[in-house]
Amino acid sequence: MKIYLDFDGTVVEHCFPEIGALNPGSIQVLARLQSAGHELILNTYRADIDVKHVHEALAFIHSFEEIKQAIEKFLPMKLDPPSFDLKRAKETNQLYIDDISEGTPMRRNITTEYGMMVDWKELEIKLAEAGFFESSIGETPNTFTHG
């Protein structure tokens, strides 16, 4: 499945043009999705501004040892994500993980006093229940560190 991944407000807190604080659980869940054979494609407004911002985001994601396979694809301009719907994602073979996608599990930012970001703990539960971590070698164990 192709998974279109946003960056700011999804993998990290909003802090553009800087890279915000890591959103807890994001890297671990992305690694699980990769291990299950899904293709991650960066879909970020950073591409609309300057490709150097995309490369900064990719370098940040790749700096984590849990990410075993480099994310090599990104969209030159952000596609507006549809509402979060795992059933439709399975039917179309496309999932959007994005803080602006209606219905995406959300939580309050951690380091800033305002704003919301993707809730990876809740998202991981929903993805597991829908079978997104299953692969030909079976389901991988839960890797989210609660805390």
C-alpha positions in Angstrom: 0.0 0.0 0.0 1.1 3.6 -0.6 1.1 5.6 2.5 1.2 9.4 1.9 2.9 10.9 5.0 2.7 14.5 6.1 5.6 15.8 8.2 4.8 19.0 10.3 2.0 18.2 12.7 2.3 14.5 11.9 5.9 13.2 12.4 6.9 16.3 14.3 5.2 19.3 16.0 4.5 22.4 13.8 7.6 24.6 13.9 8.2 25.4 10.2 10.7 26.4 8.8 12.5 24.7 11.7 11.9 21.0 12.5 9.7 20.7 15.5 9.9 18.2 18.4 9.5 14.6 17.5 5.9 13.4 17.8 6.1 10.4 20.2 5.6 7.0 18.5 5.7 8.4 15.0 9.0 6.8 14.0 8.2 3.4 15.6 4.8 3.2 13.8 6.4 4.2 10.5 9.0 1.5 11.0 6.2 -1.1 11.6 4.4 0.0 8.4 7.6 -0.3 6.4 8.3 -3.8 8.0 4.8 -4.8 6.8 5.7 -3.9 3.3 4.0 -0.5 2.9 5.6 2.2 0.8 6.0 5.6 2.5 5.8 8.7 0.4 6.3 12.1 1.9 3.4 14.5 1.2 4.2 17.8 2.8 3.6 21.5 2.2 7.4 21.8 2.6 7.5 20.7 -1.0 5.3 23.7 -2.1 7.8 26.1 -0.6 11.3 24.7 -1.4 12.6 21.2 -2.0 15.4 21.9 0.5 12.8 21.7 3.3 11.7 18.3 2.0 15.3 17.0 2.1 15.6 18.4 5.7 12.5 16.5 6.7 13.7 13.3 5.0 17.1 13.6 6.6 15.4 14.0 10.0 13.3 10.8 9.5 16.3 8.8 8.2 18.3 9.8 11.3 16.4 7.2 13.3 17.8 3.7 13.3 14.3 2.2 13.3 13.8 3.4 9.8 15.5 0.6 7.9 14.4 1.6 4.4 15.0 5.1 3.1 11.9 7.1 2.0 12.9 8.0 -1.5 9.7 9.4 -2.9 8.1 12.7 -2.2 5.4 14.7 -4.0 6.5 17.9 -5.7 3.4 19.6 -4.4 1.2 18.5 -1.5 -2.0 16.6 -2.3 -4.9 17.5 0.0 -5.6 14.3 1.9 -9.1 12.8 2.0 -10.7 12.1 5.4 -9.1 9.4 7.5 -10.9 6.2 6.5 -9.1 2.8 6.9 -11.7 0.9 4.9 -11.4 3.2 2.0 -7.6 3.1 2.3 -7.7 -0.7 1.9 -10.0 -0.4 -1.1 -7.9 2.2 -2.9 -4.5 0.9 -1.7 -3.7 4.4 -0.4 -3.6 5.8 3.1 -3.0 9.4 4.1 -1.5 10.1 7.5 -1.9 13.8 7.9 -2.9 16.2 10.7 -5.3 18.0 8.4 -7.1 14.8 7.3 -10.5 14.9 9.0 -10.9 12.0 11.4 -7.2 11.4 12.0 -6.6 10.7 15.7 -5.2 13.9 17.2 -3.6 15.0 20.5 -2.3 18.3 21.9 1.2 19.4 21.1 3.8 18.6 23.8 6.3 21.4 23.7 4.1 24.2 22.4 1.1 25.5 24.4 -1.2 25.5 21.3 -2.0 23.3 18.4 -2.7 19.7 17.7 -0.7 16.9 16.1 -1.4 13.3 15.1 -1.9 10.9 18.0 0.4 8.0 17.0 -0.6 5.9 20.1 -4.3 5.9 19.0 -3.3 5.6 15.3 -1.2 2.6 16.0 -4.2 0.9 17.7 -6.5 1.6 14.8 -3.9 0.4 12.2 -3.3 -2.8 14.2 -7.1 -3.5 14.5 -7.4 -3.0 10.7 -4.5 -5.4 10.0 -2.1 -2.8 8.6 0.9 -4.3 10.4 0.3 -7.8 9.0 2.6 -9.1 6.3 3.4 -12.4 4.7 5.6 -13.2 7.7 2.9 -12.4 10.3 2.2 -9.4 12.5 5.1 -7.6 14.1 5.0 -7.0 17.8 3.8 -3.6 19.2 6.8 -1.2 19.3 5.2 1.9 20.7 6.8 3.0 23.9 4.2 4.2 26.2 5.1 7.0 28.5 
